Amino acid sequence: MEASVQNDILIHFIGDKKSKSKTTRGKKKSIFETYMSKEDVSEGLKRGTLIQGVLRINPKKFHEAFIPSPDGDRDIFIDGVVARNRALNGDLVVVKLLPEEQWKVIKSESNDKETEGAYESDLPEELCGSQLPQQSLKGYNDSPDVIIEAQFDDSDSEDGHGNTQNALVDGVKKLSVCVQEKGKEDAGAPAIKDENTFTSQDSRVLPEKSLQRSAKVVYILEKKHSRAATGFLKLLADKNSELFRKYALFSPSDHRVPRIYVPLKDCPQDFVTRPKDYANTLFICRIMDWKEDSNFALGQLAKSLGQAGEIEPETEGILTEYGVDFSDFSSEVLECLPQGLPWTIPPEEFSRRRDLRKDCIFTIDPSTARDLDDALSCKSLADGNFEVGVHIADVSYFVPEGSSLDKVAAERATSVYLVQKVVPMLPRLLCEELCSLNPMTDKLTFSVIWTLTPKGKILAEWFGRTIIRSCTKLSYEHAQSMIESPTRRIPERELPAISPEHTCDEVHRAVLNLHGVAKELRRQRFADGALRLDQLKLAFTLDHETGLPQGCHVYEYRDSNKLVEEFMLLANMAVAHKIHRAFPEQALLRRHPPPQTKMLNDLVEFCDQMGLPMDFSSAGALNKSLTEMFGDDKYSLARKEVLTNMCSRPMQMAVYFCSGALRDPAQFRHYALNVPLYTHFTSPIRRFADVLVHRLLASALGYRELPDVEPDSLQKQADHCNDRRMASKRVQELSTGLFFAILVRESGPLESEAMVMGVLNQAFDVLVLRYGVQKRVYCNMLPLRSHHFQKVGKKPELTLVWEPEDLEQEPVQQVITIFNLVEVVLQAEATALKYSAVLKRPGTEGLLDPQDQLGCGNHKEEQD
């Protein structure tokens, strides 16, 4: 932005008072500290006087921010916008601890744990089920944009966390949170301290555990936030100021982003004269600068998206905010693709690869999947064992290293799955045709083939490049029907086309054999100490004409999903060991650190208080507690859902890393899988990390030279993959939140049973069981005569006294405690895409029949 613009801001900043001091006249007082020099930061990090970490800003209380403590203890607290020093959510920052007398003091009677987490659906990526089920678009047979995930393979359970619907955690940005809920302040207003916390001038008189280390940001190592935001345009308040004639005020929907001055020349021509015409128009703005002496940033209006509350404008805003490249692939990139179509496999490849085209190989995917990464085979051997193959699309063949295609794929790093469409990592010609393992077509693959006993013991293992010809494309429903009907001959009309070289019975037999081995592999995995935290996850049915959600149901994870998952996990583990043996310093692996110590200790304390005999000593012990402690009745299952959700919170993210960048092999471990080595190999169409692993495996097998990359460089690629994977996860969650908010708006109010997850002074959190949604219910939103919070022993309890509907009736009293089952109503608010949860008055008529609630009750899982 030109200097004159910045000078105008400096001179005319709203709210600044003219200094009476001659020495400071014309010079503004700084609001933010000047950043430290790179040299001082580097030295401070070495000496340990400075700490670096990723900044997390509380989405419900924007003045509260945190970075993880390096020792796994309680997060380090950063209090207020000034202490954040212009850093935004997700930035990698360097902080300096404040003197101890300025640390945050948490009063012991406070039950508001928000001072701890500040999580924006901050659960581990795989544990919280980054893969969403595909949505059902009735009659949308020709739609290329309804794929949510190619398949439930390894990554949706590798952190133990299967089907999480965590997109609607209370507090996820603008889509699912009432912005003016309790604790949500306006970004332009001064921050108000939490009533349950205070800063002590004499912390020596307080118990040590009540202090939370506090810090201020002194440097931004990496601006990982995109600096883009969606929001609304407003006129400045002071019509007589110079600023009013030159700038408008951009108010971001995400209150963690500052308000932004934008030049009027960027705004619509009639905005100044007709501002109300744009009151509901969503814009994208990019922050260009943020001076030390201004509360507000300087920015440029990028574009008008359209009406707020509509699917496509909101979706484009989400993608832009999280830096997702959804532009068309350039001609330079497309020129890297095979030009002579239809493409056929070159003759020389047949001499270089193992020819498996006569084998009975098939895919199992959601019925509308177009990017088919993986196929399976299972051949019965004379000795009673099986030859089982996992065959993965050989994407690296079509993506030459160093090409324009390689560079754009590396930059995108992942496909991004929205409810209604996918933003692909690779051009569709590769995703859906050349690489996709479509049936009855010769395809290039990378295979792992084992000789396995019926109990899943590995007798032999082979890796290599192959050529396959899938005989059929099974959906999860097809495979499930085969598993559930082991002796029934399934009519051909109930199955997809099968190549004439193979029979329906042959495929059915292979599926049953795979299922049998997968059950043994799974049993052994959990016996060996693996963890899985299954949570509720939503799938939507969309209207094929309007694209609006017609209904939703909780996704059902079945044996056919588990079958595929087990063999993907097995392949990923096998490849991890292979590339690490070959290249101990240059293997791209995936690790999952153990849970955060402080949050885990809090959870242990909570379970003790609630009388729950949970064992948190290891991943396996936790999994055993969750699977063995609860019965099958409705109350027990609901309580398990809540506790599973709570167990997710201390879990850390699984991350890619270069083996040469970590010196301690103990850090390579994958906590949830409880294995020493793991990687991603099975989804190269949608994950660039898998492409890199394919290249390493090819080098290990002597097919090519080792990629010319140093460990530090490979670690940077791993870091970028981690960043983009996290962004993709957030986008998925927000897309789900968007569609659910629209569903509430269009079809609500929605009723459901819910279980209380937490009790605060004036509110309580619930898990809405029918939809897997977490919401906060506020006492001031209910027709109460009074409410009272107390601790009974160590258990929080909120007593509600309802105002009687009839003056002659006595007030009804209701006690809210953790694990209470209650009835709630989700209802849309006047503002677009905001909905709230309110408690149903005790004694009112029962809930609607589940089948009347948007088809959510007895739905079989629909992945199409």
N, C-alpha and C positions, 0 to 999 in steps of 0.2 A: 504494500500500500504506500502511496506517495507520501513524502515528508509532510506536505501541507495538511494531509488528513490527520496524521499523528499529532501535529502541532495543535490542530483544532481541538483534538481530544484533550491534550495536555492543558490547554488554556481554559476550556469550557467544561471540564468534567463536572457532571451534576453532583451537587451536594458539597463540593469543596468550598471552603471559606477562604477568602483572600487573606493572605498573611499580612499582618501589620508590620512585620519585621522587614526593615530595608534590606537586610542581608539575604533574606530568602524570597524577596518579592520576585514574582515571575517564575519561580521555581517550585514545582510541586513536591510535597512530602511523599516519600515512597511508602507504599502500602506493603509491598513485598520486599524481602531481602534479595540482594544481588546474589546470584549463584556463585558458589565457590569455583575456583579454577580447576581444570582437569588435573593439574599436578597435585594440588592440595587434596583433591578427592581421592586420587590414586594412593597417595601417601596415607591418608586417613583410613582407607579401607585396609591397607596393609597392616597398619598399627592397631586396627580394631577400634579406633575412636569413632568411625563412621560405619553405618550398616546399610546394605542395599537390599531391596526387595520390591516386589510388585505391589503397587498401590491398589487397595480396594476401598472404594467409597461406599458407605452404607446407602443403599437405594431408598431407604425409608427416612433416614436422617442425614441429609447431605453434608452436614458439617462434621460428621464423624468419618474418619478414615483410618485405615490400618495397613501395616505391612506384617508379613509373618516374622516371627522371631526365629533367628537362625538356630537356636537351640531347641526349637519345637515347643517352647513354653507359650504363655499367653501372648497374643498378638501385641505388637507395639502400636500404641494409640497416637493418632495425629489429629489434634483438636482444632477444627475450624479451617476456613478457606485460606487464611493468612499463613497458617502453619503448613498447608499443602503447597504453598508457593507456586501456584499456576500449573501444578501437575494434575493430570486427569486420570480417570479410572483406567487401570491396566498398565499405566506407565511404569517402567523400571526406574526407580528413584533411589537416591542416596539420602539417608536421614542422619541427623545428629541428635542424640538423646538430650533431653532437657535436664536441668538440675532436678534432683529427686524431690525437692519441695514443690515442683511444678507437675509431678506425675499425677495421673488420674487416680482418684480414690473411689473405690466402689463400695458403697454402703452395704453392710452385710444383710440388711433386710430387703435389699433390692432383689426382685425376682426377674428383672428384665435382662435377659442374656444377650440382648442386642449389642451390648458393649463388647461382647466377645467376637461375634461372628462377622457381622456386616457382610453377609454373603449374598450375592446375587445369584441364587441357584448355584451356590459355590460348592458343588459336589464334584467328586472325581469324574473324569470324562467317561470312562468306560463303566465305572460303577453306576453312574446315573443313566446308562442306557442311551448313548448318543444316537443310536439307531432307532428311528421311529417307524412304525408300521406304515405301509402304503395305504393311501386313502382310496375309498371306493367312489369312483365317479361313474354313476350309472349311465350306460350308453356311450362312455367316452372311449370307445375302442381304438380310435385313431389318435388319441392324445399322446404326445411325447412328453408331457410335463406333469405326470402324476406320480412319478417315482419318488418315494420317500427314502428308501434304502434298498440297495440291490439285494441285500439279504442280511439275516441275523447271523453274521459269522462271528469270528473271534471277538471283535472289539466291543460287542455289546455285553460281554460278560467277563472280559479279562480282568477287570478290577473287581470281579465278583458281583457286579451290580447289573442285573439283567434289565428288566423292562421298567425303567423309571419314567414317570411322567412328572418331571420336575420343572417343566416350563412355566408353570403357573405359581411358583413359590411366591408367597406374599411379598411383594417388593420388586418383582421383575419389571423394571422400567414402566413405561406408560401404558402398556397393554393390559396388564392385569391388576394394576394397583390403583386405588382411589388416591389421586395425588394429594388431596387435601385431608387424607386420613390423619389420625393422631401421629404426631412426630414428624410429619412431612411439612417442612417449611418452604416458603417461596425462596427461590435461589437468589433473589435480589434483597432479601431481608436479612437482618443480622441473625447470626446463629444463637439459639437459645440453649442453655445447658440442660442436660437431662436432669430431671428432678431427683433421680436416684444417685447421681454422682456429683462430686464436687472436687475442687482442687484444694489440697491441704497445704497450709503454710507450715505445718509442723507434723510431717508424716511419721515422725519417730514414735508418736503415741499410738499408732495404728498397727494392727497385725500386718505382717509382710504380705500375706496373700491378698489383702484388699487393695494393694497398690498395683496399678498397671503402668508399665513404663511408657513414657510419652516422648515424642520427638517432633522435630520439624524437618521439612524437606530442604536440603541445601543444594541439590543438583538433580537434574533429570538425565539419567544415563541413556535412556532410549524412549522416545515418544511413541509408545505402542498404540495409544489411542489414535484413531484416525483423524481427530480434530474436525470431524464432520458431525453435524447434528441435524435432526429434523425438529421442526417447531413452527412458531407462528410469528408474524410480523405485527408490531405495534408502533404507534406514534410515540415519540418522546413526550413526557408529561409537560415540560416547560415550553410552551409555544413561542415564547419570546427569546429563547436562547439561540445562539449561533448554531448550536448542534442541531436544533429542530429543523433548520433549513438545509442541513446537509446529510443527516443520518436518521435512520429508523432503528428501532430496538428489536432485535431478534430474541425471542424467548424460547429456549429449547424445551422440548417435551421431557427430556431427561434432566431433572433438576440438579444432577451432579455436574452438568456442563454449565459454565458461566453464561450470563446474558452477553449478547454480542452487539456492538454497534456495526451497522452495515450502511454503506453509502446509499442515499436515495436513488442515485443513478442506476443502482442494481435492481431496484424495486420496480414493480409494475407502474406504468406511467400515471395511472389515476389513483395510486395508493394513498397519496396525501389527501386528495379530495374525497375519496370514497373508501376509507379504511375498513368500514364495516363489511364491505363486499368481500374482504379477504379474511374475515375473522375465523373462518373454518377451513382456510386453504393451508395445506401443509407445504412448507418450503424446506429445502436443504441449504444449510449455511456451513461454510468452512472457516475455521479460525485461522487467521493469517498472522496475528501477533497478539501479545498480551504483555503490556508494559508494566514495569514495577510500580508505577504510580496510578494505576487504574484498576478499579474493581471489575470493570467490564473488559472483555477482549475486543479486538478488532477483527472483522471478518468480511467475507464476500458471499453474497447470495449466489448459490450455485444454480438452482432451478426451482421452479414451482412443480410440485408433485401431483397436486390435485386435491380433492376433498378429503379431509381427515375422516377416518373411520371406514374408508373403502379399502378393499383388499390390496389392489395393485399399488396405489400411492403409499400405503403403509409398508408394504413389502419392499418397495424400492428404497424407502427411507431406512428400513432395517438393514438392508444389504449395504447401503452406502455408509451408514454409521459404523458398521463393523468392517469396512474396507474390503468387501467382497467384490472382485472384478466380475461383473456380469455382462460385460461388453461382448460383442461378436468377435470371434477370432479374426486376426488380421490376415490379409492376403499372403503376407510373408510366412505366417504360421501355416496356413492352409497349403502353401506350396511344398511344405515338408511331407505332406501326405502322398500316398500313391496316386498317380494321376490317371493311369490307364484303368478305367473301371469297366466291367467288374474285375477286381483284383483276384489273382490266383497265386497259390504258393509257388515260388520259383522251384524248378526241378532240383537244384543243388541242396535245398533244405531237406529233401527226403533222405539224402545220403548222410546228412549231419544229425539227424534226429531219429529217435525210436518211433516206429510207426505203430500207433495204437488204434488205427481207424476201424479195425474189425472188432475191437473190444466193446462190450456193453457199457457205455459211458453215458451219463445223463446229468442234467442240471436240476437242482431243486431251488426254486426262487418264488417270491411273490408273483402272482399270476400276471401282473402287468409289467414286470421288470423287463427292462430293455438292455441294461448293461450287465451281462452275465459274466462275472469274473471267474467263477469256479464250477467245476464238474467233479463227479464222483464215479468210482467204479468199484465193483466187488466181485471177484472171481473165486468160486469154490475150488479148493485144491483136493487132490486125491487123499491126502493124509488128514483131512478134516479141518485144515486151516484155511485162511483166506488171503488172497492177494488184493489189497485195498489200495486204491489210487486216489490222490487229490491232484487235480489237473487245473492249473491256473493260467489264465490268458497271458501270453507272452507279449506284454505291452512294450517291454524294452526293445523288442525287435523293430517296432514302428516309431520309436522315439529316440532318434540318434543323439548321442551325448553331445552337448554343446550347440545343438541346432536351435533355431528360433522356437520350435515346438517344445523342445526340452526346457528352454528358459521360461516360457509362459506357464508350462505345467509346474515347474519348480516354484514359480512365484505364486500361482494359485494354491498349490500344495494339496488341495482336497476338493472334491465335489461338495456342494452345499445343498442339502436336502431340505426343502420347504414343504409345507403341507400340500401345496398345489403344483409344485414344479421342482426341477432340479437345476442348479447352476453347475454345469459339468467342468471338470478339471481339464478334460481333453475334448477336441472337436467331436461332434456326434458321429461322424463317419467312423472314428475309432471306437467310441463308447458303445455304439449300438450295432455296428456292422463288422468291421474288420477284426476287432479284438473280441467282441462279445461272442461267447461260445454258443451261438445259435444252433439249433438242431439241424442234422442232415447236411452239414457244411464242414469242409475240412478246415481245421483251425490250428494255429501254432500255439503250443502250450509249454509250460514249465511244470514238471510233475514230480511229486514225491510218492513213491510206491513202497508199501511195506508188505512183508509177510507177517500176518497176525494170527494168533490163536483165537478161538472163540471168546476167551477171557480178556482179549485185548493186549496180550503180551507180544512185544515186538521181537520177531525172530530174525528179520532181515530188513534192510532199508536201502532204497535206491533213489538218487536224485538225477534228473536229466531233462534235456529239451526233448519235446515230443510233438507228434501231430495226432490230433484226435478227430473223431467225427461223432458228436453227440447224437444219440439215437432218439432222444425226446427231451422236451422241456416240461418237467413236472413242476406244478405249483406245490406250495406247502400243503394245501388242501388235498391234492392228489396223493402225496406221500403219506399224509396223515390217515387217509382212508385205507391205504394199503396196510399201514401199521395196525389199525383198528380192526381190519378184516383179514387176518393172516391166512385163513383157509378158504375164504370166499374168492371165487374167480370174478374179478372186476370186469364188467362189460366194457368193450372197447369204446363205446359211446360216452362212457364216463371219464375217459382218459384222453390226453392229447395224442396227436398222431405219433406213431412209433415207426422208425425206419423198417423196411421189409426184412432186413437182415436179422432183426431181433423181434422177440415176441413180448406181449404184455406179461405173460407168466415169468419170463426171464427177468424183466425189470422189477416186477413185484418181488421175486425171490431175492434179488440184489438189495432192494430196499429193506426187506426184513432182516437179511444178514447184517447189513450196515447198522440197522437199529439195534440188533442184538449185541454187536460189538460196542456200539456207542454207549449203551447202557452200562456195560462193564467198564469202559474207559471213564465214564462219568462217576460211577461208584468208586472207582479207585482214586480218581482225582480228589474227591471229597474226603475219602479215607486218608489220603496223604496230606490233608490240611488246606484245601482250597476254600475260598469264600465266595458266596454269591448273595447279593442283597436284591431280591426281586421287589420291585415296587410297581404300583399302578401306573399304567400309561395309556393315554387316549389315542384312539384312531377315529378319523372323521369320515363321514359319507358326504360327498359334495354333489351339488346339483350340476349336471353336465352343461346346462345352459348358462346359469348365472355364476357358477363357481362358488356360490355361498354354501356354508355347511348346512346340511339337512338334519344331521344327527351325529351322534358319537357313541362309542362304546369303549370299554376298557379292553385293551389288547390281551389276547390269550396266548400265552407262550406254551407250545405243545411239543410232543415228542419229535415231530418232524423238524422243528426248529433246533431242538437239542441234538438231533442226529447230525445235522450240518455243522453245528457249533463245535461238537467234539472233534470232528476230523479237521476242521480249520485250526483249532487250537493245537492239535497234534502236529500239523504241518508247520505251523509257525514256530513251535518249540524245536522241531527237528532242524529247521533251517537256521534258527538262532545258534544252535550248537555247531552246525556245519560251518557257518561263516566266521564264528568266533574262533574255532580251531584253526581255520585257514589264515585269518587276519586278526590276531588278538588285539592289534592296536587300531584297526580300521573297520571294525564291525559296527553297523548301525543296529542298535538294539533298543529295547523298550523296557524301562524299569518302572516299578510302582513302589514308592517309599511307604513305610509304615504310617499309621495314623498320626495326626498331630497330638503330641503328648498332653498338652493342657486340655484340649477339647475332649480327648479320650478319658482323662482323669475326671473331668466334669461329668461325663456320661456314666462312668463307673459309680461316682457318688450319687448321681440321680437314681440309678438302678438299685443301689443299696437303700436309698430312702424309700423307694417304691416297693421294696421287698421282692425284687426280681433277681433270681440267682443267675445272672449272666456272667460268662467267663470271657474276658477280653484279653487273655494272655497271648493269643495268637489268632491268625485268620481262621484256622480250622476250629479252634475252640469257640470262637464267636459264631461260626456257621453252625456248629453242633448245638449251641445254646438256642439259636433262633429256630432250628428245625425240630428240636426235641421238646422245647418248653411249652409250646402252644398246642391246644386241641384243634378240632375241626369245626367247632360251633362258631356261629356268626361273631360273637363277642371276642373269642380268642383270635380269630383270623383278623379282625379289625385291630386288635391290640398288637398283633404281630406286624401289621402294616405300619402302624405308628412307630413302633420300636425299630423296625427296619429303617424307616426314614431317619430316625434319630441317629442310628448307627452310621448312616451315610455321611453325616456332617463332619466328623473328624477325619474322614478319608481324604488323602491327598490325590493329586492328579497323577496318572501314569504319563510318562514322558519318553520321547525318543532321546537317545544319546549316542555318542561315539565312544566305543570301549576304550580308546586311547586317551580320552579326556577325563576319565575317572580312574584314580589309582587304586581304590579299594574295591576289590571284586564283590565284597559283601553288599556294596551299594547297587550292584547290578540286579539284585533280586527283585522279583515281582511278588509283592506282598499278598495280593488277593489270590493269585494262582499258586502261590507258594512254590515257585520254581526258581532256579538260579539264573536261567537265561530265557529271554523271550524276545520276539520281534514281530513285525508285520510283513507277511509275504503274500497273503491270499486275496488282496483287493487292489491290484495295481491300476485298474481302470479309474478308481476314485480316490486313491491315496498315493501321493508322490513318494512317500517313504518306502512303500512297497516296490516301486520302480527302482529305487536306489538299492534295496535289498536284492532284487532280481539281478542287478548288475554285479553285486558282490558275489552272489551264488554262482553266476556264470564264470566269474574269475576263479572262484574256488574249484570249479569243475574243469578248468582249463579251456573253456570256450573262448575266453578273451583275456586281454591284459587287465591287471588291476586298475580300476579307475585312478587317474592321477589326482588324488586329493589327500591333503594332509589331515591329520586328526582334528586340528583346530578348525579347518574349513568345513569338514564333515559335521562337526559339532554345531557350526553356525547354520548349516542346512537343517540339522535336527531341531535347533531352536526355532527356526522359521516354521517348520512343519508343526511344532507344538503350538506356536502362536496362532497359525491359521486353523488348526484343529479346534482350538479353544473358541476362536471367533465363529467357526462353523457351528459348534455346539450351542453357543449363545443365540445364533440366528435361528437354529432349529427350534429352540425353546420359545423364542419370541414369535416365531411363525405359528407355533401351536397356541401360544397365548393369544395371538391376534384372532385366530379362527374360533377359539373357545369364547373369547369376549364377544365376537360377532354372533355366535350361536346363542349366548345369553341374551344379547340384544334382540335378535330376531325371533327366538323361540321361547325365551324365558317368561316369567321366572322359573327356575329349575329347583326342584326339591330333592333332598337326599339326606340319608343318615350321615352323621359325621362323628369322628372321635376326637376328643380334646387332646391336643398335643402339649400344650403349655398354658399356664395361667399367670397372668400379669395383674397389676394393680387395678386396671380399669378395662381390661380386654382379655381375650383368650384366643389361642390359636387352635384351629381344627384341621383335620384331614377329611375332606369331603369324599366319602368312600365310593360313591357311584362314578365320580369323575377323576379321582386321583389328584384333586386340586387342594392346595393348602391356602387357607385364608385366615385373616384375623377378624374376629367379631368384637365390635366396640360396644361397651355398655351405653354410651351416649347415643347410639343409634337404635336403642331398644326402648319400648314404653315402660320404663322402670320407675318405681317410686323411689327406690334406693338400691345401692349395691355396696358390699363390704368385702374387703380383702383381708385374709388372715393366713397365718401358717398354723396348721394343726400338726404339732410335732415339727417335722421338716417339710411337710407336704403343703404346697400352696392351695388355697381354697378361696373361691369367689362366690359369695352369696348374693343372688339376685332376688329382689322383691318386685314382682310384676304389678303394675297398675291394673286394678281389676277392670274388666270390660263393662261390668255392670256395677253401679255404685252400691248396690245392696250386697255384693259379694265381698268376701275377704280377699286381701292381696295374696297372691300365690307366691310361695318362696321356692327357689330353685338353687341348688348348690352345684357349682361347677368345679370339678376336680379333674386332674389328668386321668385319662382313660375312660372318662364318662362318654357314653353314647348319647348324642343329642340329635335333634332334627334342625336342619338349616335350610334357608332359601337363598339361592343366588339370584340377584336381581340387577338389571342394568341401571346405570345412573344417567342423569341428563347429559353429562359430557360423553362424547364419543369414546367407545371402547373402555369404559370404566364400569366395573361391576363390584358389588359388595356382597358380603355374606351377613345375613341376619339370622338370629335364633328364632325358631318357631316357639310361640307361647305354649307352655305346658298345658296339655289337656285339649288342644285343638285337634281337629280331625287328622287322621293319619296321613302318611305320605301317599302320593300318587302311586299307582301300580307301576313297577319298574318298566313294564313294556310300554306304558304310555309316555315315558320320559325319553323321547327322541330315539326310540329303538335301542335304548342302552341296556335293557335288562338281560334277555336271554339270547342275545346275539352270539352266533358263532363268530370266531375271529374272521374278519375280512381284510385280507392284505392287498386286495386289488384296489 
